[in-house]
Amino acid sequence: MATEKWSSNVNYPLILNVIFFIFGLVLVISPKSGLVNLTVILAICLLCFTLILVGIFLANQRRNELLLLSAAGALILAILMLYFREPIATVILPVIAGVWMALSALLTIVAALKYKKYGSIFWWLPLVAALVAIVLALLIFFNLGATATLLSVLLGIYFLVFNAIRIGEWYTIKRTM
């Protein structure tokens, strides 16, 4: 019963915003190793995903070979990410981050329009977060040849500002609606 009450009160987007804010702080404080560490974290997540897929494969009566093939693909990708972590951190990860920033900006604009439609006086807060995301995504795309340190700092600033605004937005929207 206590678990049900706790899980019904938890706002998962808020938790993710707090986690990403902390991650942004880590990237700004330690930019040299930030992207490489992120690559290692992603590889570890892929290894965990591999184990989950193998567990599902073994637990099912009907063996779905697609699960095993997906697990093998995730394992190979994780090993490649661990082996080539610096090139991935300096080339591929910034491109993925820039695309992610641009897409999150679009989703945030949609949220702002919904807030405006429902009459919230703070509907413009998500627009500020979207503007930050768009500016930083453009900086990343136009500076792909820059060092990993610069890209790590840009990502860190993005995570700090965007998620601080989103956390503030969550509290203000929750109070007004």
C-alpha positions as CSV (number, residue, x, y, z in Angstrom):
1,M,0.0,0.0,0.0
2,A,2.8,2.5,0.9
3,T,4.5,1.5,-2.4
4,E,1.4,2.2,-4.4
5,K,0.9,5.6,-2.8
6,W,4.6,6.5,-3.4
7,S,4.6,5.4,-7.0
8,S,1.3,7.3,-7.7
9,N,2.9,10.5,-6.4
10,V,6.2,10.1,-8.3
11,N,6.5,12.3,-11.4
12,Y,9.0,10.4,-13.7
13,P,9.7,13.4,-16.0
14,L,10.7,15.4,-12.9
15,I,13.1,12.6,-11.8
16,L,14.6,12.5,-15.2
17,N,15.1,16.3,-15.2
18,V,16.9,16.1,-11.9
19,I,19.1,13.3,-13.1
20,F,20.0,15.1,-16.3
21,F,20.6,18.3,-14.3
22,I,23.1,16.5,-12.1
23,F,24.7,14.9,-15.2
24,G,25.0,18.4,-16.7
25,L,26.8,19.6,-13.5
26,V,29.2,16.6,-13.9
27,L,29.9,17.5,-17.5
28,V,30.6,21.2,-16.7
29,I,32.8,20.3,-13.7
30,S,34.8,17.5,-15.5
31,P,34.5,18.3,-19.3
32,K,37.6,16.4,-20.4
33,S,36.3,13.0,-19.4
34,G,32.6,13.8,-19.5
35,L,31.8,12.5,-23.0
36,V,34.1,9.5,-22.7
37,N,32.3,8.6,-19.4
38,L,29.0,9.0,-21.1
39,T,30.1,6.6,-23.8
40,V,31.1,4.1,-21.1
41,I,27.8,4.5,-19.3
42,L,25.9,4.0,-22.6
43,A,27.9,0.8,-23.3
44,I,27.2,-0.5,-19.8
45,C,23.4,0.2,-20.4
46,L,23.7,-1.8,-23.6
47,L,25.4,-4.7,-21.7
48,C,22.5,-4.7,-19.2
49,F,20.0,-4.6,-22.1
50,T,21.8,-7.6,-23.6
51,L,21.4,-9.5,-20.3
52,I,17.7,-8.6,-20.1
53,L,17.1,-9.8,-23.7
54,V,18.9,-13.1,-23.0
55,G,16.9,-13.5,-19.8
56,I,13.6,-12.9,-21.7
57,F,14.8,-15.4,-24.4
58,L,15.6,-18.1,-21.8
59,A,12.4,-17.5,-19.7
60,N,10.0,-17.9,-22.7
61,Q,8.7,-21.3,-23.7
62,R,8.6,-20.2,-27.3
63,R,12.1,-19.3,-28.3
64,N,12.2,-16.0,-30.3
65,E,15.4,-16.0,-32.2
66,L,15.0,-12.3,-32.9
67,L,15.5,-11.6,-29.2
68,L,18.8,-13.5,-29.3
69,L,19.8,-11.7,-32.5
70,S,19.0,-8.3,-30.8
71,A,21.0,-9.3,-27.8
72,A,24.0,-10.2,-30.0
73,G,23.7,-6.9,-31.8
74,A,23.6,-5.0,-28.5
75,L,26.5,-6.9,-27.2
76,I,28.6,-6.2,-30.3
77,L,27.6,-2.5,-30.1
78,A,28.6,-2.3,-26.4
79,I,32.0,-3.9,-27.1
80,L,32.6,-1.5,-30.0
81,M,31.6,1.4,-27.8
82,L,34.0,0.4,-25.1
83,Y,36.8,-0.2,-27.5
84,F,36.3,2.9,-29.6
85,R,35.1,5.1,-26.7
86,E,37.1,8.2,-27.6
87,P,36.2,8.4,-31.3
88,I,32.6,7.7,-30.4
89,A,32.7,10.4,-27.6
90,T,34.2,13.0,-29.9
91,V,32.4,12.4,-33.2
92,I,29.2,10.2,-33.0
93,L,27.9,11.2,-29.5
94,P,27.9,15.0,-30.2
95,V,25.9,14.4,-33.4
96,I,23.4,12.2,-31.5
97,A,23.2,14.8,-28.7
98,G,22.6,17.6,-31.2
99,V,19.7,15.7,-32.8
100,W,18.3,14.8,-29.4
101,M,18.5,18.5,-28.3
102,A,16.7,19.6,-31.5
103,L,13.9,16.9,-31.0
104,S,13.5,17.7,-27.4
105,A,13.1,21.4,-28.3
106,L,10.3,20.5,-30.7
107,L,8.5,18.5,-28.0
108,T,8.9,21.3,-25.5
109,I,7.4,23.8,-28.0
110,V,4.4,21.4,-28.3
111,A,4.1,21.3,-24.5
112,A,4.2,25.1,-24.3
113,L,1.4,25.4,-26.8
114,K,-0.6,22.9,-24.8
115,Y,0.0,25.0,-21.6
116,K,-1.1,28.1,-23.4
117,K,-4.2,26.4,-24.7
118,Y,-5.1,25.4,-21.1
119,G,-4.6,28.9,-19.9
120,S,-1.4,28.6,-17.9
121,I,0.3,32.0,-17.3
122,F,3.7,30.3,-17.4
123,W,3.2,28.7,-20.8
124,W,6.3,30.6,-22.1
125,L,8.7,28.8,-19.7
126,P,9.0,25.7,-22.0
127,L,9.7,28.1,-24.9
128,V,12.7,29.5,-23.1
129,A,14.0,25.9,-22.6
130,A,13.4,25.1,-26.3
131,L,15.3,28.2,-27.3
132,V,18.3,27.1,-25.2
133,A,18.1,23.6,-26.7
134,I,18.0,25.0,-30.3
135,V,20.9,27.4,-29.7
136,L,23.1,24.7,-28.2
137,A,22.2,22.1,-30.8
138,L,23.2,24.6,-33.5
139,L,26.5,25.3,-31.7
140,I,27.2,21.6,-31.6
141,F,26.4,21.1,-35.3
142,F,28.6,24.1,-36.3
143,N,31.5,23.0,-34.1
144,L,31.7,19.3,-34.8
145,G,35.4,19.6,-35.3
146,A,35.8,21.2,-31.9
147,T,37.4,19.3,-29.0
148,A,35.5,17.0,-26.8
149,T,36.0,19.4,-24.0
150,L,34.0,22.2,-25.7
151,L,31.3,19.8,-26.7
152,S,31.1,18.4,-23.2
153,V,30.8,21.8,-21.7
154,L,28.1,22.7,-24.2
155,L,26.2,19.5,-23.4
156,G,26.7,20.3,-19.7
157,I,25.3,23.8,-20.1
158,Y,22.4,22.4,-22.0
159,F,21.6,19.8,-19.4
160,L,21.9,22.4,-16.6
161,V,19.8,25.2,-18.2
162,F,17.2,23.1,-20.0
163,N,16.5,20.8,-17.0
164,A,16.6,23.7,-14.4
165,I,13.9,25.4,-16.5
166,R,12.0,22.2,-16.9
167,I,12.1,21.6,-13.1
168,G,10.9,25.2,-12.5
169,E,8.2,24.7,-15.1
170,W,7.1,21.5,-13.4
171,Y,6.7,23.3,-10.0
172,T,5.0,26.4,-11.5
173,I,2.6,24.4,-13.7
174,K,1.8,22.1,-10.8
175,R,0.9,25.1,-8.6
176,T,-1.3,26.8,-11.3
177,M,-3.2,23.8,-12.6
